[in-house]
């Protein structure tokens, strides 16, 4: 009987001690840090977007007698249109980032199909042949057709960014290259026609901004805007048939805007702990 009572006391004490241990506060352990891939390292990717721009053309006709100054001025006005251009873009990019805390420094190069297209055309009277003009009726007319186009775009840019969590916000700027084709045809009094055609590679500059979002350790999505300035393209007109003293030239200033989205594959850099 005493042995049974003693065993019962031991069992009761064990139960009480176990319950007390469960109620005692447990030591604090910090949750493990979430790991986020850093932005440092090489990356490659693709992009697609939309571009829109303008080509400000200035024509200059020098015409000796019997052409009148008032008519030459009208031709200069009509052959100086602003051509609105637009088109789709698509291409590839590659770059390298260096990360120091939240600051990210990088370089990037891209090559895109860049199919901007713009045109302008019209028929206009020679002012001297209008009623009340120097020459008077019958009214005579001239016409002009102008076009501008590009086919490809290359940019080489620096990037300066700020990284937070999975986001990278950045500003960018550098050099921009494209081929530019400018064509203009002016039909004066028959049989005189002026043709001015130019095709050249233009070296300009670009500035813009964008952001990237890391969807995984290696993949990120991007969106950016670029302003592009390619300077001026000069064209010299060819008069057919030749007329002594009759000359024409034009100057076209090319600018464009580019909005695009893309995806990058990053080959990896140091992993950053995010608490």
Secondary structure as UniProt FT lines:
FT   HELIX           2..23
FT   STRAND          34..37
FT   STRAND          41..62
FT   TURN            65..66
FT   HELIX           69..78
FT   STRAND          82..100
FT   TURN            101..102
FT   STRAND          103..114
FT   STRAND          117..125
FT   HELIX           127..129
FT   TURN            131..132
FT   STRAND          141..149
FT   STRAND          152..164
FT   TURN            165..166
FT   STRAND          167..187
FT   TURN            190..191
FT   STRAND          193..214
FT   STRAND          219..236
FT   STRAND          238..240
FT   TURN            244..245
FT   STRAND          247..266
FT   STRAND          271..274
//
